[in-house]
Amino acid sequence: MLTAPVRQLGESERRAVERLLDLDPFAGAQVAERVTARGLAWWRAEARILGYGARRHLESICWLGGNLTPVLASESAVAAYAELLGAEERLCSSIVGQADAVLGLWDRLCGHWGPARDVRPNQPLLATDALPSVVVDPDVRLVRGNEVDRLFPAAVAMYTEEVGVSPLVEDGGRGYRRRVADLVRTGRAYARFVDGQVVFKAELAVVTRHTAQVQGVWVAPEWRGRGIAAAAMAAVTRDALLRVAPTVSLYVNDFNLPARRVYERCGFRPVGTLATVLF
């Protein structure tokens, strides 16, 4: 298969990159947020942004930082990215993006970068632009700046449960705590507190002009099965649509049937399929 050369993109190609990201507003949301905030210069973005296609016809990009994220990557683009990346040491902690591209990359890179700690091949990508019909939980609200200490243990529990490793392992959790505090400071962290303890939490982990992407949804174990999740997610979705972005999106593991039912009740509908490879 003949492939066009992959090249590292710079700030001069920002407009072309933004046009491409507009074509994939949900799966490419995390990359779009970072490009908006930091541009394409590697030293400012703390990542390399690779491009595939002729110089005047950019077809695909691939973000290579803490995560590796291909965007609109065809089979030939995947092959070209893998040819370049396979000659390099793996520095990213995950590969995440549209399922076909991620799994195609991993099929080509596993011999160089393996083994993976976990491969999640089918993660439905969901979105809504309609206010939920579910009655919202009035006790779900934005977390206040003086409540980070209360939120942080719940955030650690969620991360450990979802990713399979504790965020406290690396640097004692200082970087993760800064991330949680930043979400609180920017009005993107929600919780329901009962007797000072978090029983539900969620964050708008990614915000672009197209969508607010919800991550970190968690219900305290002792509160599971009580039916609080739908009303809590409805509260988050409603506030995000009214205050933050024209759509709300998220992705979920295919095997998490309770969560998928909650999201369906809140009006979320499939818009794609992601996959994640965790190292």
Beta strands, then each sheet from edge to edge (+ up, - down):
strand 1: 6-8
strand 2: 48-54
strand 3: 57-64
strand 4: 67-71
strand 5: 94-98
strand 6: 118-128
strand 7: 141-142
strand 8: 189-194
strand 9: 197-207
strand 10: 212-219
strand 11: 248-251
strand 12: 269-278
sheet 1: 1+ 2- 3+ 4- 5- 12+ 6- 11+ 10+ 9- 8+ 7-
end
